[in-house]
Amino acid sequence: MSDFCMSLSNLRRPRLLMHAARFGLGDYRRDRDLRRLVNGSLSPDKTVPSLMILEADIEASRTAGETSYSAARHIDVLVALLAEARLLRRGPA
């Protein structure tokens, strides 16, 4: 868990991208949104690593200037990543 929290704290993305992701946290619904990004509805300790890998791939696409890059998808993944990290930090219910 601490490795993922450390990786998240070191995450450097454009300010506008992160601002949009934080803004989207209010509308995040785990049951609806997570299903589109990762397989199954898993615990946060399993979804955070998957989302981090997905986000890293999207970030590589963004920095390479690929035409397949989608800012909307990037924001969706960042929103889910931030929300799942909050659940992970909160610990077991």
PDB file of N, CA, C and O in Angstrom:
ATOM      1  N   MET A   1       0.831  -1.197   0.000  1.00  0.00           N
ATOM      2  CA  MET A   1       0.000   0.000   0.000  1.00  0.00           C
ATOM      3  C   MET A   1       0.871   1.255   0.000  1.00  0.00           C
ATOM      4  O   MET A   1       0.593   2.192  -0.748  1.00  0.00           O
ATOM      5  N   SER A   2       1.916   1.289   0.823  1.00  0.00           N
ATOM      6  CA  SER A   2       2.730   2.492   0.922  1.00  0.00           C
ATOM      7  C   SER A   2       3.466   2.784  -0.380  1.00  0.00           C
ATOM      8  O   SER A   2       3.712   3.944  -0.708  1.00  0.00           O
ATOM      9  N   ASP A   3       3.824   1.722  -1.133  1.00  0.00           N
ATOM     10  CA  ASP A   3       4.475   1.933  -2.422  1.00  0.00           C
ATOM     11  C   ASP A   3       3.560   2.690  -3.375  1.00  0.00           C
ATOM     12  O   ASP A   3       4.006   3.578  -4.102  1.00  0.00           O
ATOM     13  N   PHE A   4       2.284   2.337  -3.368  1.00  0.00           N
ATOM     14  CA  PHE A   4       1.333   3.001  -4.255  1.00  0.00           C
ATOM     15  C   PHE A   4       1.066   4.425  -3.804  1.00  0.00           C
ATOM     16  O   PHE A   4       0.953   5.329  -4.632  1.00  0.00           O
ATOM     17  N   CYS A   5       0.964   4.630  -2.507  1.00  0.00           N
ATOM     18  CA  CYS A   5       0.765   5.986  -2.006  1.00  0.00           C
ATOM     19  C   CYS A   5       1.965   6.861  -2.326  1.00  0.00           C
ATOM     20  O   CYS A   5       1.815   8.036  -2.659  1.00  0.00           O
ATOM     21  N   MET A   6       3.161   6.283  -2.223  1.00  0.00           N
ATOM     22  CA  MET A   6       4.373   7.022  -2.554  1.00  0.00           C
ATOM     23  C   MET A   6       4.400   7.365  -4.039  1.00  0.00           C
ATOM     24  O   MET A   6       4.757   8.481  -4.417  1.00  0.00           O
ATOM     25  N   SER A   7       4.021   6.401  -4.881  1.00  0.00           N
ATOM     26  CA  SER A   7       3.977   6.644  -6.320  1.00  0.00           C
ATOM     27  C   SER A   7       2.969   7.724  -6.662  1.00  0.00           C
ATOM     28  O   SER A   7       3.224   8.567  -7.522  1.00  0.00           O
ATOM     29  N   LEU A   8       1.834   7.705  -5.997  1.00  0.00           N
ATOM     30  CA  LEU A   8       0.809   8.729  -6.243  1.00  0.00           C
ATOM     31  C   LEU A   8       1.284  10.101  -5.806  1.00  0.00           C
ATOM     32  O   LEU A   8       1.012  11.096  -6.478  1.00  0.00           O
ATOM     33  N   SER A   9       1.985  10.163  -4.701  1.00  0.00           N
ATOM     34  CA  SER A   9       2.460  11.471  -4.241  1.00  0.00           C
ATOM     35  C   SER A   9       3.536  12.032  -5.170  1.00  0.00           C
ATOM     36  O   SER A   9       3.742  13.244  -5.222  1.00  0.00           O
ATOM     37  N   ASN A  10       4.217  11.158  -5.898  1.00  0.00           N
ATOM     38  CA  ASN A  10       5.250  11.594  -6.845  1.00  0.00           C
ATOM     39  C   ASN A  10       4.708  11.808  -8.253  1.00  0.00           C
ATOM     40  O   ASN A  10       5.460  12.170  -9.157  1.00  0.00           O
ATOM     41  N   LEU A  11       3.429  11.592  -8.444  1.00  0.00           N
ATOM     42  CA  LEU A  11       2.803  11.736  -9.764  1.00  0.00           C
ATOM     43  C   LEU A  11       2.814  13.206 -10.181  1.00  0.00           C
ATOM     44  O   LEU A  11       2.279  14.059  -9.473  1.00  0.00           O
ATOM     45  N   ARG A  12       3.415  13.495 -11.314  1.00  0.00           N
ATOM     46  CA  ARG A  12       3.491  14.869 -11.835  1.00  0.00           C
ATOM     47  C   ARG A  12       2.777  14.925 -13.178  1.00  0.00           C
ATOM     48  O   ARG A  12       3.220  14.334 -14.163  1.00  0.00           O
ATOM     49  N   ARG A  13       1.678  15.637 -13.195  1.00  0.00           N
ATOM     50  CA  ARG A  13       0.880  15.804 -14.409  1.00  0.00           C
ATOM     51  C   ARG A  13       0.553  17.283 -14.547  1.00  0.00           C
ATOM     52  O   ARG A  13       0.648  18.033 -13.576  1.00  0.00           O
ATOM     53  N   PRO A  14       0.166  17.710 -15.760  1.00  0.00           N
ATOM     54  CA  PRO A  14      -0.195  19.124 -15.945  1.00  0.00           C
ATOM     55  C   PRO A  14      -1.287  19.558 -14.958  1.00  0.00           C
ATOM     56  O   PRO A  14      -2.207  18.802 -14.644  1.00  0.00           O
ATOM     57  N   ARG A  15      -1.156  20.770 -14.493  1.00  0.00           N
ATOM     58  CA  ARG A  15      -2.053  21.314 -13.478  1.00  0.00           C
ATOM     59  C   ARG A  15      -3.521  21.251 -13.908  1.00  0.00           C
ATOM     60  O   ARG A  15      -4.387  20.903 -13.106  1.00  0.00           O
ATOM     61  N   LEU A  16      -3.798  21.582 -15.153  1.00  0.00           N
ATOM     62  CA  LEU A  16      -5.177  21.572 -15.641  1.00  0.00           C
ATOM     63  C   LEU A  16      -5.758  20.156 -15.632  1.00  0.00           C
ATOM     64  O   LEU A  16      -6.930  19.964 -15.307  1.00  0.00           O
ATOM     65  N   LEU A  17      -4.953  19.186 -15.982  1.00  0.00           N
ATOM     66  CA  LEU A  17      -5.375  17.789 -15.988  1.00  0.00           C
ATOM     67  C   LEU A  17      -5.731  17.329 -14.571  1.00  0.00           C
ATOM     68  O   LEU A  17      -6.765  16.695 -14.364  1.00  0.00           O
ATOM     69  N   MET A  18      -4.881  17.646 -13.611  1.00  0.00           N
ATOM     70  CA  MET A  18      -5.133  17.259 -12.221  1.00  0.00           C
ATOM     71  C   MET A  18      -6.313  18.030 -11.625  1.00  0.00           C
ATOM     72  O   MET A  18      -7.081  17.490 -10.828  1.00  0.00           O
ATOM     73  N   HIS A  19      -6.443  19.282 -12.016  1.00  0.00           N
ATOM     74  CA  HIS A  19      -7.581  20.084 -11.536  1.00  0.00           C
ATOM     75  C   HIS A  19      -8.894  19.464 -12.024  1.00  0.00           C
ATOM     76  O   HIS A  19      -9.850  19.346 -11.259  1.00  0.00           O
ATOM     77  N   ALA A  20      -8.933  19.075 -13.282  1.00  0.00           N
ATOM     78  CA  ALA A  20     -10.130  18.443 -13.841  1.00  0.00           C
ATOM     79  C   ALA A  20     -10.421  17.120 -13.139  1.00  0.00           C
ATOM     80  O   ALA A  20     -11.580  16.792 -12.884  1.00  0.00           O
ATOM     81  N   ALA A  21      -9.379  16.366 -12.828  1.00  0.00           N
ATOM     82  CA  ALA A  21      -9.564  15.082 -12.138  1.00  0.00           C
ATOM     83  C   ALA A  21     -10.112  15.301 -10.732  1.00  0.00           C
ATOM     84  O   ALA A  21     -11.018  14.587 -10.305  1.00  0.00           O
ATOM     85  N   ARG A  22      -9.579  16.266 -10.020  1.00  0.00           N
ATOM     86  CA  ARG A  22     -10.088  16.556  -8.672  1.00  0.00           C
ATOM     87  C   ARG A  22     -11.528  17.044  -8.716  1.00  0.00           C
ATOM     88  O   ARG A  22     -12.332  16.715  -7.843  1.00  0.00           O
ATOM     89  N   PHE A  23     -11.845  17.823  -9.726  1.00  0.00           N
ATOM     90  CA  PHE A  23     -13.215  18.308  -9.900  1.00  0.00           C
ATOM     91  C   PHE A  23     -14.169  17.133 -10.144  1.00  0.00           C
ATOM     92  O   PHE A  23     -15.304  17.144  -9.667  1.00  0.00           O
ATOM     93  N   GLY A  24     -13.712  16.132 -10.880  1.00  0.00           N
ATOM     94  CA  GLY A  24     -14.537  14.979 -11.205  1.00  0.00           C
ATOM     95  C   GLY A  24     -14.761  14.018 -10.054  1.00  0.00           C
ATOM     96  O   GLY A  24     -15.617  13.139 -10.145  1.00  0.00           O
ATOM     97  N   LEU A  25     -14.008  14.167  -8.971  1.00  0.00           N
ATOM     98  CA  LEU A  25     -14.174  13.259  -7.833  1.00  0.00           C
ATOM     99  C   LEU A  25     -15.587  13.303  -7.259  1.00  0.00           C
ATOM    100  O   LEU A  25     -16.086  12.289  -6.770  1.00  0.00           O
ATOM    101  N   GLY A  26     -16.224  14.444  -7.313  1.00  0.00           N
ATOM    102  CA  GLY A  26     -17.580  14.577  -6.773  1.00  0.00           C
ATOM    103  C   GLY A  26     -18.602  13.731  -7.509  1.00  0.00           C
ATOM    104  O   GLY A  26     -19.603  13.316  -6.924  1.00  0.00           O
ATOM    105  N   ASP A  27     -18.362  13.474  -8.773  1.00  0.00           N
ATOM    106  CA  ASP A  27     -19.300  12.689  -9.585  1.00  0.00           C
ATOM    107  C   ASP A  27     -18.901  11.226  -9.717  1.00  0.00           C
ATOM    108  O   ASP A  27     -19.600  10.450 -10.369  1.00  0.00           O
ATOM    109  N   TYR A  28     -17.792  10.842  -9.109  1.00  0.00           N
ATOM    110  CA  TYR A  28     -17.305   9.471  -9.250  1.00  0.00           C
ATOM    111  C   TYR A  28     -18.223   8.493  -8.521  1.00  0.00           C
ATOM    112  O   TYR A  28     -18.525   8.665  -7.340  1.00  0.00           O
ATOM    113  N   ARG A  29     -18.655   7.479  -9.238  1.00  0.00           N
ATOM    114  CA  ARG A  29     -19.457   6.390  -8.668  1.00  0.00           C
ATOM    115  C   ARG A  29     -18.720   5.098  -8.966  1.00  0.00           C
ATOM    116  O   ARG A  29     -18.628   4.666 -10.114  1.00  0.00           O
ATOM    117  N   ARG A  30     -18.198   4.494  -7.916  1.00  0.00           N
ATOM    118  CA  ARG A  30     -17.341   3.322  -8.065  1.00  0.00           C
ATOM    119  C   ARG A  30     -17.990   2.218  -8.888  1.00  0.00           C
ATOM    120  O   ARG A  30     -17.367   1.669  -9.796  1.00  0.00           O
ATOM    121  N   ASP A  31     -19.241   1.893  -8.572  1.00  0.00           N
ATOM    122  CA  ASP A  31     -19.922   0.792  -9.264  1.00  0.00           C
ATOM    123  C   ASP A  31     -20.124   1.074 -10.747  1.00  0.00           C
ATOM    124  O   ASP A  31     -20.115   0.149 -11.558  1.00  0.00           O
ATOM    125  N   ARG A  32     -20.299   2.304 -11.100  1.00  0.00           N
ATOM    126  CA  ARG A  32     -20.523   2.679 -12.500  1.00  0.00           C
ATOM    127  C   ARG A  32     -19.220   2.918 -13.258  1.00  0.00           C
ATOM    128  O   ARG A  32     -19.040   2.401 -14.361  1.00  0.00           O
ATOM    129  N   ASP A  33     -18.329   3.681 -12.685  1.00  0.00           N
ATOM    130  CA  ASP A  33     -17.146   4.158 -13.406  1.00  0.00           C
ATOM    131  C   ASP A  33     -15.993   3.156 -13.435  1.00  0.00           C
ATOM    132  O   ASP A  33     -15.280   3.060 -14.434  1.00  0.00           O
ATOM    133  N   LEU A  34     -15.809   2.425 -12.365  1.00  0.00           N
ATOM    134  CA  LEU A  34     -14.683   1.506 -12.295  1.00  0.00           C
ATOM    135  C   LEU A  34     -14.830   0.354 -13.286  1.00  0.00           C
ATOM    136  O   LEU A  34     -13.841  -0.157 -13.813  1.00  0.00           O
ATOM    137  N   ARG A  35     -16.054  -0.039 -13.527  1.00  0.00           N
ATOM    138  CA  ARG A  35     -16.341  -1.145 -14.453  1.00  0.00           C
ATOM    139  C   ARG A  35     -15.801  -0.853 -15.862  1.00  0.00           C
ATOM    140  O   ARG A  35     -15.390  -1.774 -16.569  1.00  0.00           O
ATOM    141  N   ARG A  36     -15.802   0.410 -16.266  1.00  0.00           N
ATOM    142  CA  ARG A  36     -15.320   0.781 -17.601  1.00  0.00           C
ATOM    143  C   ARG A  36     -13.799   0.758 -17.708  1.00  0.00           C
ATOM    144  O   ARG A  36     -13.250   0.708 -18.809  1.00  0.00           O
ATOM    145  N   LEU A  37     -13.121   0.794 -16.561  1.00  0.00           N
ATOM    146  CA  LEU A  37     -11.673   0.953 -16.586  1.00  0.00           C
ATOM    147  C   LEU A  37     -10.889  -0.319 -16.255  1.00  0.00           C
ATOM    148  O   LEU A  37      -9.843  -0.579 -16.848  1.00  0.00           O
ATOM    149  N   VAL A  38     -11.393  -1.098 -15.318  1.00  0.00           N
ATOM    150  CA  VAL A  38     -10.714  -2.344 -14.931  1.00  0.00           C
ATOM    151  C   VAL A  38     -11.725  -3.473 -14.906  1.00  0.00           C
ATOM    152  O   VAL A  38     -12.929  -3.247 -14.785  1.00  0.00           O
ATOM    153  N   ASN A  39     -11.221  -4.685 -15.021  1.00  0.00           N
ATOM    154  CA  ASN A  39     -12.092  -5.858 -15.021  1.00  0.00           C
ATOM    155  C   ASN A  39     -12.592  -6.166 -13.614  1.00  0.00           C
ATOM    156  O   ASN A  39     -11.806  -6.334 -12.681  1.00  0.00           O
ATOM    157  N   GLY A  40     -13.905  -6.237 -13.481  1.00  0.00           N
ATOM    158  CA  GLY A  40     -14.507  -6.598 -12.202  1.00  0.00           C
ATOM    159  C   GLY A  40     -14.481  -5.472 -11.192  1.00  0.00           C
ATOM    160  O   GLY A  40     -13.786  -4.471 -11.365  1.00  0.00           O
ATOM    161  N   SER A  41     -15.235  -5.652 -10.154  1.00  0.00           N
ATOM    162  CA  SER A  41     -15.272  -4.692  -9.054  1.00  0.00           C
ATOM    163  C   SER A  41     -14.423  -5.266  -7.928  1.00  0.00           C
ATOM    164  O   SER A  41     -14.901  -6.067  -7.124  1.00  0.00           O
ATOM    165  N   LEU A  42     -13.182  -4.858  -7.878  1.00  0.00           N
ATOM    166  CA  LEU A  42     -12.225  -5.409  -6.938  1.00  0.00           C
ATOM    167  C   LEU A  42     -11.993  -4.453  -5.778  1.00  0.00           C
ATOM    168  O   LEU A  42     -12.505  -3.333  -5.759  1.00  0.00           O
ATOM    169  N   SER A  43     -11.227  -4.909  -4.832  1.00  0.00           N
ATOM    170  CA  SER A  43     -10.875  -4.059  -3.707  1.00  0.00           C
ATOM    171  C   SER A  43      -9.872  -2.998  -4.172  1.00  0.00           C
ATOM    172  O   SER A  43      -9.159  -3.201  -5.155  1.00  0.00           O
ATOM    173  N   PRO A  44      -9.820  -1.867  -3.463  1.00  0.00           N
ATOM    174  CA  PRO A  44      -8.908  -0.789  -3.866  1.00  0.00           C
ATOM    175  C   PRO A  44      -7.444  -1.218  -3.950  1.00  0.00           C
ATOM    176  O   PRO A  44      -6.695  -0.685  -4.769  1.00  0.00           O
ATOM    177  N   ASP A  45      -7.027  -2.168  -3.122  1.00  0.00           N
ATOM    178  CA  ASP A  45      -5.622  -2.584  -3.184  1.00  0.00           C
ATOM    179  C   ASP A  45      -5.299  -3.353  -4.459  1.00  0.00           C
ATOM    180  O   ASP A  45      -4.129  -3.525  -4.800  1.00  0.00           O
ATOM    181  N   LYS A  46      -6.328  -3.816  -5.164  1.00  0.00           N
ATOM    182  CA  LYS A  46      -6.115  -4.469  -6.460  1.00  0.00           C
ATOM    183  C   LYS A  46      -6.355  -3.503  -7.626  1.00  0.00           C
ATOM    184  O   LYS A  46      -5.724  -3.623  -8.676  1.00  0.00           O
ATOM    185  N   THR A  47      -7.266  -2.551  -7.436  1.00  0.00           N
ATOM    186  CA  THR A  47      -7.572  -1.632  -8.530  1.00  0.00           C
ATOM    187  C   THR A  47      -6.530  -0.529  -8.692  1.00  0.00           C
ATOM    188  O   THR A  47      -6.259  -0.100  -9.814  1.00  0.00           O
ATOM    189  N   VAL A  48      -5.943  -0.064  -7.594  1.00  0.00           N
ATOM    190  CA  VAL A  48      -4.968   1.026  -7.678  1.00  0.00           C
ATOM    191  C   VAL A  48      -3.779   0.653  -8.558  1.00  0.00           C
ATOM    192  O   VAL A  48      -3.402   1.449  -9.418  1.00  0.00           O
ATOM    193  N   PRO A  49      -3.164  -0.531  -8.382  1.00  0.00           N
ATOM    194  CA  PRO A  49      -2.052  -0.873  -9.280  1.00  0.00           C
ATOM    195  C   PRO A  49      -2.477  -0.959 -10.746  1.00  0.00           C
ATOM    196  O   PRO A  49      -1.741  -0.526 -11.632  1.00  0.00           O
ATOM    197  N   SER A  50      -3.659  -1.517 -11.003  1.00  0.00           N
ATOM    198  CA  SER A  50      -4.154  -1.604 -12.385  1.00  0.00           C
ATOM    199  C   SER A  50      -4.371  -0.221 -12.978  1.00  0.00           C
ATOM    200  O   SER A  50      -4.022   0.031 -14.131  1.00  0.00           O
ATOM    201  N   LEU A  51      -4.946   0.667 -12.187  1.00  0.00           N
ATOM    202  CA  LEU A  51      -5.190   2.027 -12.661  1.00  0.00           C
ATOM    203  C   LEU A  51      -3.882   2.788 -12.867  1.00  0.00           C
ATOM    204  O   LEU A  51      -3.776   3.600 -13.786  1.00  0.00           O
ATOM    205  N   MET A  52      -2.896   2.532 -12.027  1.00  0.00           N
ATOM    206  CA  MET A  52      -1.607   3.205 -12.188  1.00  0.00           C
ATOM    207  C   MET A  52      -0.920   2.771 -13.481  1.00  0.00           C
ATOM    208  O   MET A  52      -0.312   3.592 -14.167  1.00  0.00           O
ATOM    209  N   ILE A  53      -1.014   1.500 -13.809  1.00  0.00           N
ATOM    210  CA  ILE A  53      -0.443   1.013 -15.063  1.00  0.00           C
ATOM    211  C   ILE A  53      -1.171   1.622 -16.257  1.00  0.00           C
ATOM    212  O   ILE A  53      -0.544   2.060 -17.222  1.00  0.00           O
ATOM    213  N   LEU A  54      -2.501   1.644 -16.182  1.00  0.00           N
ATOM    214  CA  LEU A  54      -3.311   2.224 -17.251  1.00  0.00           C
ATOM    215  C   LEU A  54      -2.995   3.703 -17.427  1.00  0.00           C
ATOM    216  O   LEU A  54      -2.860   4.182 -18.553  1.00  0.00           O
ATOM    217  N   GLU A  55      -2.877   4.430 -16.315  1.00  0.00           N
ATOM    218  CA  GLU A  55      -2.589   5.859 -16.373  1.00  0.00           C
ATOM    219  C   GLU A  55      -1.206   6.103 -16.940  1.00  0.00           C
ATOM    220  O   GLU A  55      -1.017   7.052 -17.702  1.00  0.00           O
ATOM    221  N   ALA A  56      -0.234   5.277 -16.590  1.00  0.00           N
ATOM    222  CA  ALA A  56       1.125   5.432 -17.117  1.00  0.00           C
ATOM    223  C   ALA A  56       1.145   5.239 -18.634  1.00  0.00           C
ATOM    224  O   ALA A  56       1.864   5.943 -19.343  1.00  0.00           O
ATOM    225  N   ASP A  57       0.363   4.292 -19.122  1.00  0.00           N
ATOM    226  CA  ASP A  57       0.276   4.078 -20.572  1.00  0.00           C
ATOM    227  C   ASP A  57      -0.349   5.287 -21.270  1.00  0.00           C
ATOM    228  O   ASP A  57       0.116   5.715 -22.326  1.00  0.00           O
ATOM    229  N   ILE A  58      -1.397   5.825 -20.669  1.00  0.00           N
ATOM    230  CA  ILE A  58      -2.064   6.997 -21.248  1.00  0.00           C
ATOM    231  C   ILE A  58      -1.132   8.210 -21.203  1.00  0.00           C
ATOM    232  O   ILE A  58      -1.089   8.996 -22.149  1.00  0.00           O
ATOM    233  N   GLU A  59      -0.391   8.362 -20.110  1.00  0.00           N
ATOM    234  CA  GLU A  59       0.558   9.472 -19.985  1.00  0.00           C
ATOM    235  C   GLU A  59       1.660   9.361 -21.028  1.00  0.00           C
ATOM    236  O   GLU A  59       2.079  10.367 -21.602  1.00  0.00           O
ATOM    237  N   ALA A  60       2.126   8.155 -21.273  1.00  0.00           N
ATOM    238  CA  ALA A  60       3.149   7.950 -22.308  1.00  0.00           C
ATOM    239  C   ALA A  60       2.599   8.338 -23.674  1.00  0.00           C
ATOM    240  O   ALA A  60       3.310   8.917 -24.495  1.00  0.00           O
ATOM    241  N   SER A  61       1.344   8.020 -23.913  1.00  0.00           N
ATOM    242  CA  SER A  61       0.687   8.391 -25.164  1.00  0.00           C
ATOM    243  C   SER A  61       0.590   9.915 -25.285  1.00  0.00           C
ATOM    244  O   SER A  61       0.816  10.475 -26.358  1.00  0.00           O
ATOM    245  N   ARG A  62       0.252  10.578 -24.180  1.00  0.00           N
ATOM    246  CA  ARG A  62       0.136  12.042 -24.169  1.00  0.00           C
ATOM    247  C   ARG A  62       1.474  12.699 -24.448  1.00  0.00           C
ATOM    248  O   ARG A  62       1.569  13.594 -25.288  1.00  0.00           O
ATOM    249  N   THR A  63       2.508  12.257 -23.746  1.00  0.00           N
ATOM    250  CA  THR A  63       3.814  12.899 -23.898  1.00  0.00           C
ATOM    251  C   THR A  63       4.441  12.612 -25.253  1.00  0.00           C
ATOM    252  O   THR A  63       5.259  13.393 -25.741  1.00  0.00           O
ATOM    253  N   ALA A  64       4.058  11.488 -25.866  1.00  0.00           N
ATOM    254  CA  ALA A  64       4.574  11.157 -27.198  1.00  0.00           C
ATOM    255  C   ALA A  64       3.817  11.905 -28.289  1.00  0.00           C
ATOM    256  O   ALA A  64       4.238  11.910 -29.446  1.00  0.00           O
ATOM    257  N   GLY A  65       2.706  12.535 -27.928  1.00  0.00           N
ATOM    258  CA  GLY A  65       1.929  13.284 -28.905  1.00  0.00           C
ATOM    259  C   GLY A  65       1.138  12.403 -29.853  1.00  0.00           C
ATOM    260  O   GLY A  65       0.834  12.803 -30.977  1.00  0.00           O
ATOM    261  N   GLU A  66       0.806  11.206 -29.399  1.00  0.00           N
ATOM    262  CA  GLU A  66       0.063  10.283 -30.250  1.00  0.00           C
ATOM    263  C   GLU A  66      -1.353  10.797 -30.513  1.00  0.00           C
ATOM    264  O   GLU A  66      -1.984  11.401 -29.645  1.00  0.00           O
ATOM    265  N   THR A  67      -1.829  10.547 -31.716  1.00  0.00           N
ATOM    266  CA  THR A  67      -3.177  11.001 -32.073  1.00  0.00           C
ATOM    267  C   THR A  67      -4.258  10.198 -31.364  1.00  0.00           C
ATOM    268  O   THR A  67      -5.403  10.642 -31.287  1.00  0.00           O
ATOM    269  N   SER A  68      -3.915   9.031 -30.849  1.00  0.00           N
ATOM    270  CA  SER A  68      -4.900   8.199 -30.149  1.00  0.00           C
ATOM    271  C   SER A  68      -5.150   8.675 -28.720  1.00  0.00           C
ATOM    272  O   SER A  68      -6.045   8.164 -28.046  1.00  0.00           O
ATOM    273  N   TYR A  69      -4.365   9.654 -28.251  1.00  0.00           N
ATOM    274  CA  TYR A  69      -4.524  10.160 -26.888  1.00  0.00           C
ATOM    275  C   TYR A  69      -5.885  10.817 -26.713  1.00  0.00           C
ATOM    276  O   TYR A  69      -6.323  11.602 -27.555  1.00  0.00           O
ATOM    277  N   SER A  70      -6.549  10.486 -25.605  1.00  0.00           N
ATOM    278  CA  SER A  70      -7.834  11.084 -25.267  1.00  0.00           C
ATOM    279  C   SER A  70      -7.739  11.729 -23.887  1.00  0.00           C
ATOM    280  O   SER A  70      -7.549  11.039 -22.885  1.00  0.00           O
ATOM    281  N   ALA A  71      -7.872  13.049 -23.837  1.00  0.00           N
ATOM    282  CA  ALA A  71      -7.826  13.762 -22.560  1.00  0.00           C
ATOM    283  C   ALA A  71      -8.987  13.328 -21.665  1.00  0.00           C
ATOM    284  O   ALA A  71      -8.822  13.214 -20.450  1.00  0.00           O
ATOM    285  N   ALA A  72     -10.147  13.088 -22.249  1.00  0.00           N
ATOM    286  CA  ALA A  72     -11.309  12.666 -21.458  1.00  0.00           C
ATOM    287  C   ALA A  72     -11.046  11.322 -20.782  1.00  0.00           C
ATOM    288  O   ALA A  72     -11.374  11.139 -19.610  1.00  0.00           O
ATOM    289  N   ARG A  73     -10.462  10.396 -21.510  1.00  0.00           N
ATOM    290  CA  ARG A  73     -10.138   9.078 -20.925  1.00  0.00           C
ATOM    291  C   ARG A  73      -9.070   9.236 -19.849  1.00  0.00           C
ATOM    292  O   ARG A  73      -9.138   8.580 -18.809  1.00  0.00           O
ATOM    293  N   HIS A  74      -8.097  10.088 -20.083  1.00  0.00           N
ATOM    294  CA  HIS A  74      -7.039  10.323 -19.105  1.00  0.00           C
ATOM    295  C   HIS A  74      -7.638  10.864 -17.808  1.00  0.00           C
ATOM    296  O   HIS A  74      -7.265  10.431 -16.718  1.00  0.00           O
ATOM    297  N   ILE A  75      -8.550  11.796 -17.928  1.00  0.00           N
ATOM    298  CA  ILE A  75      -9.203  12.363 -16.749  1.00  0.00           C
ATOM    299  C   ILE A  75     -10.038  11.298 -16.041  1.00  0.00           C
ATOM    300  O   ILE A  75     -10.025  11.226 -14.813  1.00  0.00           O
ATOM    301  N   ASP A  76     -10.758  10.474 -16.789  1.00  0.00           N
ATOM    302  CA  ASP A  76     -11.539   9.389 -16.184  1.00  0.00           C
ATOM    303  C   ASP A  76     -10.655   8.472 -15.343  1.00  0.00           C
ATOM    304  O   ASP A  76     -11.015   8.096 -14.228  1.00  0.00           O
ATOM    305  N   VAL A  77      -9.504   8.122 -15.888  1.00  0.00           N
ATOM    306  CA  VAL A  77      -8.583   7.229 -15.177  1.00  0.00           C
ATOM    307  C   VAL A  77      -8.007   7.926 -13.947  1.00  0.00           C
ATOM    308  O   VAL A  77      -7.888   7.313 -12.886  1.00  0.00           O
ATOM    309  N   LEU A  78      -7.651   9.195 -14.083  1.00  0.00           N
ATOM    310  CA  LEU A  78      -7.124   9.940 -12.938  1.00  0.00           C
ATOM    311  C   LEU A  78      -8.166  10.088 -11.833  1.00  0.00           C
ATOM    312  O   LEU A  78      -7.835   9.971 -10.654  1.00  0.00           O
ATOM    313  N   VAL A  79      -9.409  10.341 -12.199  1.00  0.00           N
ATOM    314  CA  VAL A  79     -10.485  10.441 -11.210  1.00  0.00           C
ATOM    315  C   VAL A  79     -10.608   9.124 -10.446  1.00  0.00           C
ATOM    316  O   VAL A  79     -10.656   9.111  -9.216  1.00  0.00           O
ATOM    317  N   ALA A  80     -10.659   8.029 -11.183  1.00  0.00           N
ATOM    318  CA  ALA A  80     -10.771   6.712 -10.549  1.00  0.00           C
ATOM    319  C   ALA A  80      -9.552   6.430  -9.669  1.00  0.00           C
ATOM    320  O   ALA A  80      -9.686   5.896  -8.568  1.00  0.00           O
ATOM    321  N   LEU A  81      -8.385   6.784 -10.151  1.00  0.00           N
ATOM    322  CA  LEU A  81      -7.158   6.549  -9.391  1.00  0.00           C
ATOM    323  C   LEU A  81      -7.164   7.339  -8.082  1.00  0.00           C
ATOM    324  O   LEU A  81      -6.824   6.797  -7.030  1.00  0.00           O
ATOM    325  N   LEU A  82      -7.542   8.592  -8.141  1.00  0.00           N
ATOM    326  CA  LEU A  82      -7.604   9.410  -6.930  1.00  0.00           C
ATOM    327  C   LEU A  82      -8.653   8.885  -5.951  1.00  0.00           C
ATOM    328  O   LEU A  82      -8.407   8.829  -4.747  1.00  0.00           O
ATOM    329  N   ALA A  83      -9.812   8.503  -6.462  1.00  0.00           N
ATOM    330  CA  ALA A  83     -10.887   8.000  -5.604  1.00  0.00           C
ATOM    331  C   ALA A  83     -10.505   6.668  -4.962  1.00  0.00           C
ATOM    332  O   ALA A  83     -10.739   6.459  -3.772  1.00  0.00           O
ATOM    333  N   GLU A  84      -9.927   5.782  -5.740  1.00  0.00           N
ATOM    334  CA  GLU A  84      -9.533   4.476  -5.209  1.00  0.00           C
ATOM    335  C   GLU A  84      -8.386   4.628  -4.204  1.00  0.00           C
ATOM    336  O   GLU A  84      -8.327   3.888  -3.222  1.00  0.00           O
ATOM    337  N   ALA A  85      -7.490   5.562  -4.435  1.00  0.00           N
ATOM    338  CA  ALA A  85      -6.404   5.809  -3.489  1.00  0.00           C
ATOM    339  C   ALA A  85      -6.959   6.324  -2.163  1.00  0.00           C
ATOM    340  O   ALA A  85      -6.440   5.986  -1.100  1.00  0.00           O
ATOM    341  N   ARG A  86      -8.002   7.135  -2.221  1.00  0.00           N
ATOM    342  CA  ARG A  86      -8.656   7.600  -0.985  1.00  0.00           C
ATOM    343  C   ARG A  86      -9.231   6.430  -0.210  1.00  0.00           C
ATOM    344  O   ARG A  86      -9.096   6.352   1.011  1.00  0.00           O
ATOM    345  N   LEU A  87      -9.879   5.514  -0.934  1.00  0.00           N
ATOM    346  CA  LEU A  87     -10.430   4.328  -0.281  1.00  0.00           C
ATOM    347  C   LEU A  87      -9.318   3.466   0.315  1.00  0.00           C
ATOM    348  O   LEU A  87      -9.473   2.894   1.394  1.00  0.00           O
ATOM    349  N   LEU A  88      -8.222   3.384  -0.383  1.00  0.00           N
ATOM    350  CA  LEU A  88      -7.081   2.587   0.082  1.00  0.00           C
ATOM    351  C   LEU A  88      -6.498   3.182   1.359  1.00  0.00           C
ATOM    352  O   LEU A  88      -6.172   2.453   2.295  1.00  0.00           O
ATOM    353  N   ARG A  89      -6.367   4.496   1.395  1.00  0.00           N
ATOM    354  CA  ARG A  89      -5.841   5.174   2.579  1.00  0.00           C
ATOM    355  C   ARG A  89      -6.779   5.051   3.775  1.00  0.00           C
ATOM    356  O   ARG A  89      -6.348   4.973   4.925  1.00  0.00           O
ATOM    357  N   ARG A  90      -8.073   5.035   3.466  1.00  0.00           N
ATOM    358  CA  ARG A  90      -9.077   4.940   4.528  1.00  0.00           C
ATOM    359  C   ARG A  90      -8.998   3.592   5.234  1.00  0.00           C
ATOM    360  O   ARG A  90      -9.308   3.485   6.421  1.00  0.00           O
ATOM    361  N   GLY A  91      -8.585   2.575   4.506  1.00  0.00           N
ATOM    362  CA  GLY A  91      -8.418   1.244   5.089  1.00  0.00           C
ATOM    363  C   GLY A  91      -9.713   0.452   5.078  1.00  0.00           C
ATOM    364  O   GLY A  91     -10.721   0.914   4.542  1.00  0.00           O
ATOM    365  N   PRO A  92      -9.696  -0.740   5.666  1.00  0.00           N
ATOM    366  CA  PRO A  92     -10.892  -1.599   5.668  1.00  0.00           C
ATOM    367  C   PRO A  92     -12.024  -0.956   6.474  1.00  0.00           C
ATOM    368  O   PRO A  92     -11.822  -0.334   7.517  1.00  0.00           O
ATOM    369  N   ALA A  93     -13.212  -1.142   5.930  1.00  0.00           N
ATOM    370  CA  ALA A  93     -14.404  -0.526   6.572  1.00  0.00           C
ATOM    371  C   ALA A  93     -14.882  -1.342   7.751  1.00  0.00           C
ATOM    372  O   ALA A  93     -15.862  -0.974   8.399  1.00  0.00           O
TER     373      ALA A  93
END
